[in-house]
Amino acid sequence: MTGDAPKISRAAAAIRVGAGIALAGVPAGALWAWLAPPIGGVVALTKSGNRVTAYLGNESDNFFLGEFLFVGILTVLTVVASVLVWQWRAHRGPVLLAALTGGAALAAGVAAGVGAVLVRWRYGVIDIAAAPVTPEHRIHYVTEAPAVFFGHGPLQIAATILLPAAVGALVYTLFALSTPRDDLGAWPPVEYAGVYPPIPVSVTPTQAP
C-alpha cells in the first residue's frame, strides 16, 4: 500500500524537515538550561595569599550530570523526530534520511549555543580575582554554570554534535528494514511484474469402478 501523490517536491520536503529539526534545538537548549544542575564551590584565600577554588562535597558530579542530561534531551528529540519523519510516507527514502541526520546535527549545535548562553546569563561567570576574600573572610561561596560538552577538545565536541545524527539514522534505518516494500511505500509506487514459476499440482488418478 502506498500513499497519495505529494503536494510538494522531495527537495522542499527535505528542507522543511532539516529546518524544523534544527529549530527544535532552541527549546531543547532552553529545557536543558532549566533542568541542568549548577555546581556549588568556594573561592578560598590560603595563608600564603593565593586564591584557590574547590567544589563542595560531590558537587563536581554535576558536571557529568549536566552533560549527560544534554545528550539525553537530544536523543529523545531525535527519536521523536525520526518517528514523525517516517510518517511522511510519500517522501520516504534517502533524501529525508539525509535531511533528518543533518537537521539533528544542526539541532545539537543550536541547543548547545542556546543552552550555553542561558546558563551563563543565569549563573554568570566566576571571577576568581574579583572574589571578595580577605584575611578575615577567607571563603567565598560561588555557583558555577553547568557545562554543555564533556570536554573542550574538538573530538568531544564533535561526538556530542554527531551523536543525535547517528541515533536518527539508526532509528530511520530500522523503520526502513521493517518495511516489506522495496520502495518503502513512497511515491511514486514501484510495481514489480516478475515472472514466477508455475506451481506444480499433484493429481491422483482415480480408478474406474
C-alpha positions as CSV (number, residue, x, y, z in Angstrom):
1,M,0.0,0.0,0.0
2,T,1.4,3.4,-1.0
3,G,0.3,6.9,-0.1
4,D,-1.2,9.6,-2.2
5,A,0.9,11.8,-4.5
6,P,2.8,14.5,-2.6
7,K,1.9,18.2,-2.9
8,I,5.5,19.4,-2.6
9,S,8.7,18.2,-4.1
10,R,11.1,15.9,-2.3
11,A,13.7,18.7,-2.1
12,A,11.2,21.1,-0.4
13,A,10.2,18.3,2.0
14,A,13.9,17.8,2.9
15,I,14.4,21.5,3.5
16,R,11.3,21.6,5.8
17,V,12.5,18.5,7.7
18,G,16.0,19.8,8.2
19,A,14.9,23.3,9.2
20,G,12.2,22.0,11.5
21,I,14.5,19.7,13.4
22,A,17.2,22.4,13.6
23,L,14.7,24.9,15.1
24,A,13.7,22.3,17.7
25,G,17.1,22.7,19.1
26,V,16.1,26.1,20.6
27,P,13.5,24.7,23.1
28,A,15.8,21.7,23.7
29,G,18.6,24.0,24.7
30,A,16.3,26.1,26.9
31,L,14.9,23.0,28.6
32,W,18.5,21.8,29.3
33,A,19.4,25.2,30.8
34,W,16.4,25.0,33.1
35,L,17.0,21.4,34.3
36,A,20.8,21.2,34.4
37,P,22.1,21.5,38.0
38,P,24.7,24.1,38.8
39,I,27.9,23.3,40.6
40,G,28.5,24.7,44.1
41,G,32.0,25.7,45.1
42,V,34.2,28.1,47.0
43,V,36.9,30.5,46.4
44,A,39.3,30.4,49.3
45,L,42.3,32.5,50.3
46,T,45.3,30.5,51.5
47,K,47.7,31.5,54.2
48,S,50.2,32.3,51.6
49,G,47.7,34.8,50.0
50,N,46.9,32.6,46.9
51,R,43.3,32.2,45.7
52,V,42.1,28.6,45.1
53,T,38.8,27.1,44.1
54,A,37.2,23.9,45.3
55,Y,33.9,22.1,44.9
56,L,31.6,21.3,47.8
57,G,31.2,17.6,48.5
58,N,30.1,15.7,45.4
59,E,29.1,18.9,43.5
60,S,31.7,18.1,40.8
61,D,29.5,15.2,39.8
62,N,27.0,17.7,38.4
63,F,29.4,18.4,35.5
64,F,28.8,14.9,34.2
65,L,25.1,15.0,35.1
66,G,24.5,18.2,33.1
67,E,26.4,16.9,30.1
68,F,24.6,13.6,30.2
69,L,21.3,15.4,30.5
70,F,22.1,17.4,27.4
71,V,22.8,14.2,25.4
72,G,19.7,12.6,26.7
73,I,17.5,15.5,25.7
74,L,19.0,15.5,22.2
75,T,18.5,11.7,21.9
76,V,14.8,11.9,22.8
77,L,14.4,14.8,20.4
78,T,16.0,12.8,17.5
79,V,14.0,9.7,18.2
80,V,10.7,11.6,18.2
81,A,11.8,13.5,15.0
82,S,12.7,10.2,13.3
83,V,9.2,8.7,14.0
84,L,7.5,11.9,12.7
85,V,9.6,12.0,9.6
86,W,8.9,8.3,8.8
87,Q,5.2,9.1,8.9
88,W,5.7,11.3,5.8
89,R,5.1,8.3,3.6
90,A,5.2,9.9,0.2
91,H,8.8,11.1,0.7
92,R,10.4,8.2,2.4
93,G,13.9,7.4,1.3
94,P,17.5,8.5,1.5
95,V,16.7,12.2,0.8
96,L,14.7,12.6,4.0
97,L,17.2,10.4,5.8
98,A,19.9,12.9,4.9
99,A,17.7,15.8,6.0
100,L,17.0,14.1,9.3
101,T,20.6,13.5,10.1
102,G,21.7,16.9,9.0
103,G,18.9,18.5,11.0
104,A,19.7,16.5,14.1
105,A,23.3,17.7,14.0
106,L,22.2,21.3,13.5
107,A,19.8,20.9,16.4
108,A,22.6,19.7,18.6
109,G,24.7,22.8,17.7
110,V,21.7,25.1,18.2
111,A,20.8,23.5,21.5
112,A,24.4,23.8,22.7
113,G,24.6,27.5,21.8
114,V,21.2,28.4,23.4
115,G,21.9,26.3,26.5
116,A,25.4,27.9,27.0
117,V,24.1,31.4,26.6
118,L,21.2,30.8,29.0
119,V,23.2,29.2,31.8
120,R,25.8,31.9,31.6
121,W,23.1,34.5,31.9
122,R,21.5,32.7,34.8
123,Y,24.7,31.9,36.8
124,G,27.2,34.3,35.5
125,V,31.0,33.7,35.2
126,I,33.2,33.1,38.2
127,D,35.9,35.8,38.5
128,I,38.5,34.4,41.0
129,A,40.5,37.6,41.1
130,A,37.4,39.7,42.0
131,A,36.1,37.3,44.7
132,P,35.6,39.1,48.0
133,V,38.0,37.1,50.1
134,T,40.2,38.7,52.8
135,P,42.4,37.5,55.6
136,E,39.3,38.0,57.9
137,H,36.9,36.2,55.4
138,R,38.8,33.6,53.6
139,I,36.0,31.7,52.0
140,H,33.5,32.9,49.4
141,Y,30.8,30.6,48.1
142,V,30.1,30.6,44.4
143,T,27.8,28.8,41.9
144,E,29.3,27.7,38.6
145,A,27.2,27.1,35.5
146,P,26.9,23.6,34.1
147,A,28.9,22.6,31.0
148,V,27.3,21.6,27.7
149,F,30.1,19.3,26.4
150,F,32.0,16.5,28.1
151,G,35.2,18.4,27.4
152,H,36.7,21.2,25.3
153,G,38.5,19.0,22.8
154,P,37.3,19.0,19.2
155,L,36.7,15.3,19.2
156,Q,34.5,15.5,22.3
157,I,32.5,18.4,20.9
158,A,32.1,16.6,17.5
159,A,31.0,13.4,19.2
160,T,28.3,15.3,21.1
161,I,27.1,17.1,17.9
162,L,27.1,13.9,15.7
163,L,25.6,11.5,18.2
164,P,22.0,12.7,17.6
165,A,22.5,12.4,13.8
166,A,23.7,8.8,14.3
167,V,20.7,8.0,16.5
168,G,18.3,9.4,13.9
169,A,19.9,7.5,11.1
170,L,19.7,4.3,13.2
171,V,16.0,4.7,14.0
172,Y,15.1,5.6,10.4
173,T,17.0,2.7,9.1
174,L,15.3,0.3,11.4
175,F,11.9,1.5,10.1
176,A,13.1,1.0,6.6
177,L,14.3,-2.5,7.3
178,S,10.9,-3.4,8.8
179,T,9.0,-2.3,5.7
180,P,8.1,-5.2,3.3
181,R,8.1,-3.0,0.2
182,D,11.4,-2.1,-1.6
183,D,10.0,1.4,-2.3
184,L,9.2,1.9,1.4
185,G,5.6,2.8,0.4
186,A,6.9,6.1,-1.0
187,W,5.7,8.0,-4.1
188,P,5.8,7.0,-6.9
189,P,5.0,3.4,-6.2
190,V,7.2,0.8,-7.8
191,E,5.3,-2.3,-9.1
192,Y,7.3,-5.4,-9.9
193,A,5.9,-7.5,-12.7
194,G,8.1,-10.5,-12.0
195,V,7.9,-13.9,-13.8
196,Y,7.0,-16.6,-11.3
197,P,7.4,-20.3,-12.0
198,P,4.3,-22.4,-12.2
199,I,3.2,-24.1,-9.1
200,P,3.1,-27.9,-9.6
201,V,-0.2,-29.5,-8.6
202,S,-0.2,-33.2,-7.9
203,V,-3.2,-35.0,-9.3
204,T,-4.1,-38.5,-8.0
205,P,-5.7,-40.6,-10.8
206,T,-9.0,-42.1,-9.9
207,Q,-9.8,-45.7,-10.8
208,A,-13.0,-46.5,-12.8
209,P,-15.5,-48.6,-10.9
